[in-house]
Amino acid sequence: LMNIAIRGFPSDTTEDEIRTALEEYGVPVERLTIHPSDDQNRFLAVVSVDTNQAGIKVLAQKINGQVWKGQQLSAEYFLYR
């Protein structure tokens, strides 16, 4: 499993919405945790996906800059498992 941190979700975004959006990219989500932020409009989701380093890098590139409910997302992947 590889992990990716996605920032920028509005506070009303649900885990199911994030899971569905990521699975549209063809990535099976294994675990998903939403972390609140001091800024209520910029929540962070940490997602574990069943892919390799190349796959997680491509996913992060696809997510970066996407707009979700009026908020721009940013994504970083973790090189460790």
Secondary structure, 3 states (H helix, E strand, C coil): CEEEEEEEECCCCCHHHHHHHHHCCCCCEEEEEEECCCCCCCEEEEEEECCCHHHHHHHHHHHCCCEECCEECEEEECCCC
